[in-house]
């Protein structure tokens, strides 16, 4: 088993500092070696689905690869949703699944399934280790494979890598284990892409030929260097920047209220770009995607170092293989103003006034107003995690303002599974306050995110409980069906008070604005445990208020 024990040492030497383990017997050699390694912090999370999302949250926040360890059988299958999310979010994970020896696969042995290539195309690479690690060539293979897998997980674009590890009995060491220092380590020298002088000049010349330039950042981590160069590029070229909240570029954007602006057909005609420049991952706004598909730019450039590039707006004409910050630093050209950015600014100012006037006039308490209040109360330099379905959409309509708040959301696959666990993982990896805005379906779906001994004290959960999947009332098709409440909205009667008591969380409950304001006053004060603010609202009222908000700007009311 020495070669198996050495896996923990290789991980440590390669810079892995965190491992999330789910209990099991077949994985005992891995568990023991990681638990005893002095350089690796190990947390035990019993539910594998929650464990994988917590690991993903830690990896995204720490920007370092996290190891995941589980036993054989269906345990690894439960990693699936988080693995897919990590793949599309480009978050590095090292997944170590214990397995039966290959001769026992399909022989009706317990906890035995086909685990090779378990995650299909949702990992960057999949490896299987030899079943007899004592052989010298097996030791060499294991050490080489570990280095290769970790290098692959970290190489741009980063992502999850899977290693399947067949293990024979006995699993438990009879004496203290030792970590060998004379092990094979393969490092990878990273390189940076750059453009030749002639290529740079050619791109500048092309940029000069377009009068209406629109920059659309996709989901991206907060990057002050990128922001500086992007702002300067926009200023000198006259480009407009239109940002979803998850792009973390709202501070410098020309427009963040495009979901409102693009409700108006006249705006769409006036704001059609000549050159569209995009970078980053997905965007939230259906309005923006539809606009850019129907009012296509003459040219669309996407900036990305490596990897596959999606033609999201069906207009892609050029891929520029650079870091976005390098593109905007080196390729700006001074141009005279042509009024394009000013059109976006005028529309943005109108949308901002609409948001302010709507909440001044609309006194009915709803989850939309609750979100507005939370965004106003967010602490500076904190983190905001957004659940899928309505919370991420609400915030994209409203924006976080000019506060230095970094925004995260599981928009790789856009599922509700694992949202709570991801926020828990992020809170474990930072000292900053982490606020999670989450609906009741996503919250209760992932309640095992609390089922462990590591709950952070810096996590603040705002639970919007309308007792069902309220998003289906906003979708034109499902909202008109007689099966809406039973088969789509899926009414549920739960509130979180019992769960909060069970896991010793601070808990606050309200149904009206006055109580919510009172609770928000102390919600972000230091505490010894996580806090939940549950806001109960009516799904029908929520839908009416949100529709009124959108109609208000469309009809100029």
Secondary structure as UniProt FT lines:
FT   HELIX           2..13
FT   TURN            14..15
FT   STRAND          18..21
FT   TURN            26..27
FT   HELIX           28..36
FT   TURN            38..39
FT   STRAND          41..44
FT   HELIX           48..62
FT   STRAND          66..70
FT   HELIX           74..77
FT   TURN            78..79
FT   HELIX           80..89
FT   STRAND          93..99
FT   HELIX           102..104
FT   TURN            105..108
FT   TURN            110..111
FT   TURN            116..119
FT   HELIX           120..122
FT   STRAND          125..128
FT   TURN            133..134
FT   HELIX           136..154
FT   STRAND          160..166
FT   HELIX           197..208
FT   STRAND          213..217
FT   HELIX           224..237
FT   STRAND          240..242
FT   HELIX           245..247
FT   HELIX           250..252
FT   HELIX           258..261
FT   TURN            262..263
FT   HELIX           265..270
FT   STRAND          275..279
FT   HELIX           286..294
FT   STRAND          299..303
FT   TURN            312..313
FT   STRAND          318..320
FT   HELIX           324..330
FT   HELIX           340..361
FT   HELIX           367..377
FT   TURN            380..381
FT   STRAND          383..386
FT   TURN            388..389
FT   HELIX           390..398
FT   TURN            401..402
FT   STRAND          406..409
FT   TURN            411..413
FT   TURN            417..418
FT   HELIX           419..428
FT   STRAND          434..439
FT   HELIX           440..445
FT   HELIX           447..450
FT   TURN            457..458
FT   STRAND          459..465
FT   HELIX           470..473
FT   HELIX           476..479
FT   TURN            482..483
FT   HELIX           484..489
FT   HELIX           497..502
FT   TURN            503..504
FT   STRAND          506..510
FT   HELIX           513..523
FT   STRAND          531..536
FT   HELIX           539..554
FT   TURN            555..556
//
